Amino acid sequence: MTAQEADRRARAAWSALVEPGDEVAGALVQACGAAHALAWVERALTTGRPDWADLGAQADVGDTVRRRLSAAVRRWGVRRPHVDVDRDLEAAARVGARVVVPGDPGWPEGLDDLGAAAPFALWVRGEGPRHARSVALVGARACTGYGERVAVDLAVDVARRGWQVVSGGAYGIDAAAHRGALVAEGRTLVVLAGGVDRAYPVGNARLLEEAVHGGGAVVSEVPPGAVPTRSRFLQRNRLIAATARATVVVEAAWRSGAASTAHHAARLLRPVGAVPGPVTSAASAGCHRLLRDGVAVCVTDAAEVVELAGDVGADVLEASAQVGAPREGLDPLARRVLDAAPRRGGRSTQDVAVRAGTTVAEARDMLGLLELDGLVRRVGSGWVLAEGDEVRRG
């Protein structure tokens, strides 16, 4: 077994051995490497006595560190007999999942900013979470119609601009954000608190499958078979915040897991946005609190989300270009046809008509006009949005 393979297996074992966000384990792995740290723990459990001399060669071990590590080893020892990496890898393979570790092409570099609280590995179904342009859209499970509509609209427009939408796969705002990205034929990343082999909540199982088949991914830091718990949901929020370039809270009550994600993002120095709601709505109280406390800035549309998350200069100009964009001069029929054109692949005139709710003749006429405006182009026997059209569609 190569050193790289040993590291991968050790990280898979650590993901099952400790709870998410265990900074004692994270610091030990950072100091010694995943394989060496795991072997050290196993020797300590076998002999009943940690070998401080061996550890000291890899890290500076003082009395405080020894006390914390001794307590942690006893804690980890309870779970160690139940850790079976081969079983977890086989379970992952059955659902088409794989292990992604730091240094792999699919590893989101933003996770490294979590330091000792970073996950040891990610269990991934789909094309992978790494995407330089990702925005987290989060919010309450018990959302209102207003919040759900805003989440869908933001996700649609953000995805059309080429940004990946990240959220937690829950009911409410999370599900609306994922659906919006899929409607726009964009990619969405679902970060779970349990194993990737079990949909949670079960009612969103189909949505999670669509996310994978749509070019996105479902990921978790715990192995297949792991059940979601309250503490894992809270720790999952730090992954959402770290994976994305910015976090936007669409709707949240006074106390909310979405607010937890916002605070994680703020601690990581990531931009945070919040969508305002009616002052009489308890469902928006958390957003208003984030705005009042200065944690978040006000966000009302996708252009502002892109400006918040994007690179200074290029993305600000891109967002500003929405004012007076060609779309503003389109009649409703042309807008519907434009909305029905795909970002990639190509779609026949008849399929465009079906999606737009027009006759084939109307779709053909509108596509011709949109082609003259540079908003769509022909691809073989079909139509696709022109380069940069996701900006014009704003």
C-alpha positions in Angstrom: 0.0 0.0 0.0 1.4 3.4 -1.0 1.6 6.3 1.5 -1.2 8.0 -0.4 -3.5 5.0 -0.2 -2.7 4.6 3.5 -3.5 8.3 4.1 -6.8 7.9 2.2 -7.9 4.8 4.3 -6.8 6.5 7.5 -8.8 9.6 6.7 -11.8 7.4 5.9 -11.4 5.7 9.3 -11.1 9.1 11.1 -14.3 10.2 9.5 -16.1 7.3 11.2 -14.1 7.3 14.5 -14.7 10.9 15.6 -17.6 13.3 15.5 -17.6 16.1 12.9 -15.7 19.2 14.1 -13.5 17.3 16.7 -10.6 19.8 16.9 -8.5 17.5 19.1 -8.5 14.9 16.4 -8.0 17.5 13.7 -5.0 19.0 15.4 -3.5 15.5 15.9 -3.9 14.6 12.2 -2.5 18.0 11.2 0.6 17.5 13.4 1.3 13.8 12.6 -0.5 12.9 9.4 -3.7 10.8 9.3 -2.1 7.4 9.1 0.5 8.0 11.8 -2.1 9.6 14.1 -4.5 6.7 13.7 -1.7 4.1 14.4 -0.7 6.1 17.5 -4.3 6.0 18.8 -4.6 2.3 18.1 -1.4 1.6 20.0 -2.6 3.7 22.9 -5.9 1.7 23.0 -4.0 -1.6 22.8 -1.5 -0.9 25.5 -3.7 1.3 27.6 -1.0 3.9 27.7 -0.3 6.7 25.1 3.3 6.7 23.8 4.1 10.4 24.4 7.7 9.9 23.2 6.5 8.8 19.8 4.0 11.6 19.5 6.5 14.1 20.7 8.7 13.5 17.7 5.9 14.8 15.6 4.4 17.5 17.7 5.0 19.6 20.8 3.2 17.8 23.6 2.7 19.7 26.8 0.7 18.8 29.9 -2.4 20.4 28.7 -2.2 18.7 25.4 -1.6 15.3 27.1 -4.7 15.7 29.3 -6.9 16.6 26.3 -5.5 13.8 24.2 -5.8 11.2 27.0 -9.5 12.1 27.4 -10.0 12.1 23.6 -8.4 8.6 23.2 -10.8 7.2 25.9 -13.7 8.8 24.0 -12.5 7.5 20.6 -11.9 4.0 22.1 -15.6 3.5 22.6 -16.2 3.7 18.9 -13.0 2.2 17.5 -14.3 -1.5 17.5 -17.2 -0.4 15.3 -15.1 1.3 12.6 -14.7 -0.8 9.5 -13.2 1.1 6.5 -13.7 -1.8 4.0 -17.4 -2.0 5.0 -17.8 1.8 4.5 -16.0 1.7 1.1 -18.2 -1.1 -0.1 -21.3 0.7 1.0 -20.1 3.8 -0.8 -19.4 1.9 -4.0 -23.0 0.4 -3.9 -24.4 3.9 -4.3 -21.7 5.2 -6.6 -19.9 7.3 -4.0 -16.2 7.7 -3.4 -13.8 9.2 -0.8 -12.3 12.6 -1.6 -9.4 13.8 0.6 -7.3 17.0 0.7 -5.1 17.2 -2.4 -7.6 15.4 -4.6 -9.0 17.3 -7.6 -12.5 17.3 -6.1 -11.5 18.7 -2.7 -13.0 22.2 -2.0 -10.0 24.3 -1.0 -12.2 26.5 1.1 -12.6 23.6 3.7 -8.9 24.1 4.6 -9.8 27.4 6.1 -11.5 25.5 8.9 -8.1 24.5 10.3 -8.3 21.8 13.0 -12.1 21.7 12.5 -11.8 20.7 8.8 -13.2 17.4 7.8 -10.8 14.5 7.3 -12.5 13.4 4.1 -15.7 13.8 2.1 -17.9 11.0 0.9 -19.1 12.1 -2.5 -21.9 11.1 -4.9 -21.7 12.9 -8.1 -19.2 14.9 -10.1 -17.6 16.5 -7.0 -18.0 19.6 -4.8 -15.1 21.5 -6.1 -16.3 24.6 -7.8 -14.5 28.0 -7.7 -17.8 29.9 -8.0 -20.2 28.6 -5.3 -22.9 30.5 -3.3 -24.7 29.1 -0.3 -28.4 29.8 -0.2 -29.8 28.7 3.2 -32.9 29.4 5.3 -35.7 28.0 7.4 -37.4 24.7 7.0 -40.7 26.2 7.9 -40.5 28.9 5.3 -43.3 31.1 3.9 -44.4 31.3 0.3 -42.5 34.5 0.0 -39.2 32.9 1.2 -39.6 29.9 -1.1 -40.3 32.1 -4.1 -37.3 34.3 -3.4 -35.0 31.3 -2.9 -36.1 29.7 -6.2 -35.7 33.0 -8.1 -32.2 33.7 -6.6 -31.0 30.1 -7.3 -32.3 30.2 -10.9 -30.6 33.5 -11.7 -27.4 32.7 -9.8 -27.1 29.3 -11.5 -27.6 30.9 -14.9 -24.6 33.1 -14.3 -22.5 29.9 -13.9 -22.5 29.7 -10.1 -23.0 26.5 -8.2 -25.7 26.7 -5.5 -24.8 25.1 -2.1 -27.3 24.2 0.5 -28.2 21.5 3.1 -30.9 19.5 1.3 -33.6 20.1 4.0 -37.2 21.1 3.5 -38.1 24.7 3.0 -35.5 27.2 1.7 -32.7 24.6 1.2 -35.0 22.5 -1.1 -36.2 25.6 -3.0 -32.6 26.7 -3.6 -31.7 23.2 -5.0 -34.8 23.2 -7.2 -34.0 26.6 -8.6 -30.5 25.6 -9.6 -31.9 22.5 -11.3 -34.6 24.5 -13.1 -31.8 26.7 -14.5 -29.9 23.5 -15.5 -27.1 24.5 -13.2 -25.1 22.6 -10.7 -26.1 22.3 -7.0 -24.2 20.8 -4.1 -26.1 19.1 -1.3 -24.3 18.9 2.0 -25.8 16.2 4.3 -25.5 15.6 8.0 -25.8 11.8 7.6 -24.4 9.3 5.1 -24.7 9.8 1.4 -26.5 6.5 1.1 -29.6 7.7 2.9 -31.7 10.6 1.9 -32.6 12.9 4.7 -35.3 14.0 4.8 -36.7 11.1 2.9 -39.2 13.4 1.2 -36.3 15.0 -0.7 -34.9 11.8 -2.0 -35.9 12.5 -5.6 -34.4 16.0 -5.3 -31.1 14.6 -4.2 -31.0 12.2 -7.1 -31.8 15.0 -9.5 -28.9 17.0 -8.0 -26.5 14.2 -8.7 -27.8 13.5 -12.2 -27.8 17.2 -13.0 -24.0 17.4 -12.7 -23.9 18.4 -9.0 -23.1 16.3 -6.0 -24.3 15.0 -2.6 -21.6 15.1 0.0 -21.0 14.3 3.7 -18.1 14.1 6.1 -19.5 11.0 7.8 -19.4 7.6 6.2 -22.3 5.7 4.6 -24.8 4.4 7.1 -24.2 7.3 9.5 -27.4 8.8 10.9 -28.0 12.6 11.1 -28.1 14.0 14.6 -28.7 17.5 16.0 -25.0 18.1 16.6 -24.1 16.8 13.1 -26.6 19.3 11.6 -24.9 22.1 13.4 -21.5 21.0 12.3 -22.7 20.5 8.7 -23.4 24.2 8.6 -19.6 25.0 8.8 -19.0 22.9 5.7 -21.7 24.8 3.8 -20.1 28.1 4.8 -16.6 27.0 4.0 -17.4 25.5 0.6 -19.1 28.6 -0.7 -17.6 32.0 -1.6 -20.5 33.7 0.1 -23.6 32.7 2.2 -27.0 34.2 1.7 -29.8 33.7 4.3 -33.1 33.9 2.5 -35.5 33.5 5.4 -34.8 32.5 9.0 -36.5 32.7 12.4 -34.9 34.4 15.4 -33.1 31.2 16.3 -32.2 29.3 13.2 -29.6 26.8 11.8 -29.3 29.2 8.8 -28.1 31.9 11.2 -25.5 29.4 12.4 -24.3 29.0 8.9 -24.1 32.8 8.5 -22.0 33.1 11.7 -19.6 30.3 10.5 -19.2 32.2 7.2 -18.5 35.4 9.0 -15.8 33.8 11.2 -14.2 32.5 8.0 -14.3 36.1 6.7 -16.7 35.0 3.9 -19.3 37.6 2.8 -22.8 37.1 4.3 -26.0 38.4 2.8 -29.6 38.4 4.2 -32.8 38.9 2.3 -35.2 41.2 4.2 -38.8 40.2 4.8 -41.9 41.8 6.2 -41.2 43.4 9.6 -44.3 41.5 10.9 -43.0 38.1 9.8 -41.4 35.9 12.5 -39.9 33.9 9.6 -37.6 36.8 8.7 -36.7 37.8 12.2 -33.3 36.0 11.9 -32.5 37.8 8.7 -33.3 41.2 10.3 -31.2 40.3 13.3 -28.2 39.5 11.0 -28.6 42.8 9.3 -29.0 44.8 12.5 -26.0 43.2 14.1 -23.8 43.9 11.0 -23.2 40.2 10.3 -24.9 40.5 6.9 -25.5 43.0 4.2 -28.9 43.4 2.5 -29.4 41.3 -0.6 -32.5 41.5 -2.9 -31.6 39.9 -6.2 -29.1 37.7 -7.9 -27.0 40.6 -9.2 -26.3 41.6 -5.6 -25.5 38.0 -4.7 -23.0 37.8 -7.5 -21.5 41.1 -6.5 -21.2 39.9 -2.9 -19.6 36.6 -3.8 -17.6 37.5 -6.9 -14.2 38.9 -7.6 -13.8 42.6 -7.1 -13.9 44.3 -10.5 -15.1 41.7 -13.0 -18.1 40.4 -11.1 -19.2 43.9 -9.9 -19.2 45.0 -13.5 -21.1 41.8 -14.5 -23.8 42.5 -11.9 -24.0 46.2 -12.9 -24.5 45.2 -16.5 -28.0 44.0 -15.6 -29.3 47.6 -15.6 -30.6 48.3 -19.1 -29.7 44.9 -20.3 -31.2 43.7 -23.6 -33.7 41.5 -21.8 -35.4 44.7 -20.5 -36.6 45.5 -24.0 -38.1 42.0 -24.7 -41.8 41.5 -24.9 -43.3 38.8 -22.6 -43.4 36.1 -25.4 -39.7 36.6 -26.2 -38.8 36.4 -22.5 -40.6 33.1 -22.1 -38.8 31.7 -25.2 -35.5 33.0 -23.9 -36.2 31.4 -20.5 -36.8 28.0 -22.3 -33.4 28.0 -24.0 -30.8 25.8 -22.3 -27.4 26.9 -21.2 -25.8 23.9 -22.8 -26.6 20.9 -24.9 -29.1 22.4 -27.4 -32.9 22.1 -27.5 -35.1 21.8 -30.6 -37.6 24.5 -31.5 -40.5 22.2 -30.6 -39.0 21.5 -27.1 -38.5 25.2 -26.6 -42.1 25.8 -27.5 -43.3 23.1 -25.1 -41.2 24.6 -22.2 -42.2 28.2 -23.1 -45.9 27.4 -23.6 -46.1 28.8 -27.1 -46.8 27.4 -30.5 -43.9 26.1 -32.6 -44.3 29.0 -35.0 -44.2 31.5 -32.2 -41.1 29.9 -30.8 -39.4 29.8 -34.2 -40.1 33.5 -34.8 -38.9 34.5 -31.3 -35.8 32.4 -31.6 -34.9 34.1 -34.8 -35.3 37.6 -33.2 -33.3 36.5 -30.2 -30.5 35.2 -32.4 -30.3 38.6 -34.1 -30.0 40.2 -30.7 -27.1 37.8 -29.8 -29.1 36.1 -27.0 -29.3 32.6 -28.5 -27.4 30.7 -31.1 -27.9 27.5 -33.1 -26.2 24.3 -32.1 -26.8 21.6 -34.8 -30.5 21.3 -35.1 -31.2 23.0 -31.7 -30.9 26.2 -29.8 -28.7 27.2 -26.9 -28.1 30.4 -25.0 -25.3 32.5 -26.4 -22.1 33.0 -24.5 -22.6 35.3 -21.6 -26.4 35.2 -22.0 -26.8 34.1 -18.4 -25.8 37.7 -17.5 -28.3 39.2 -20.0 -31.1 37.0 -18.6 -30.9 38.7 -15.2 
